[in-house]
Structure formats: C-alpha cells, structure tokens
C-alpha cells in the first residue's frame, strides 16, 4: 500500500509489545493482523491470545485492507486542541474482508459515508508517524 503524506493533525501512536509489529508493518505500507493458529480467527488490535478461543497460538498475517463501512462518527467539535484545524472529520469502523473490525480516519472529505460502503486501508503519514486511514474503493 502506498503511504500518503497528508497535512492532518494526529496524536502519535503508543506502541507496546503486542502492537509494535502492527505499527512497524503499517510504516512499511502493510496491514498486519493476527490469526489464531487453533480456530483461524483473525483479530485486531493485535493481542497475544485469540479473542474467540483464548489459544495463545496467534501468528501475524498480512491483510488486504479492503472492507466495508460498518458505522462512523463525524467529529464536529475537537475535544483535543490537536484536531481543531481538522474538524469536521470522520472516523469509520470498517469490517475488514479478512475478519476483524478496525477503526481509522476516513480520508475522503466529500460528506459522510454510507453503511456498507466499500473502502480500502490507506496508511498516511503525519509528523513522522504512519496511521491507518480509509478511502472509498
Ligand atoms: Zn482461536
């Protein structure tokens, strides 16, 4: 995936031991999820055990980043001054075709999305950090 350089505001991610591989992959233009070696459930955010069967045999897998909008919230009032120049903006909850639901900023600014809208993950860079965004597919 091509990483877009955008003039948006963002708070930096705070990677931990479980999420560092996800952030490193995203900075390389890839979406990395985890998949359970026991039941096959893909999950996000990355955690060390399966959220479905609790097996501790999760392995990293690359995902396409394609999915459909499940829901969204458009932010009109910035609760953090960091985002004051970006409002209004929209955060979408996307059901990835690889399984899990994932949140990210909707990078298209032509109005609110519709439930079921096909989108694709677009990593974007702000102040040296690469974050997950989505655009209509
Ligand atoms: Zn499992």
Boltz pocket constraint, residues with backbone or C-beta under 6 A from the ligand:
constraints:
  - pocket:
      binder: B
      contacts: [[A, 36], [A, 37], [A, 38], [A, 39], [A, 40], [A, 41], [A, 50], [A, 51], [A, 52], [A, 53], [A, 54], [A, 55]]
      max_distance: 6.0
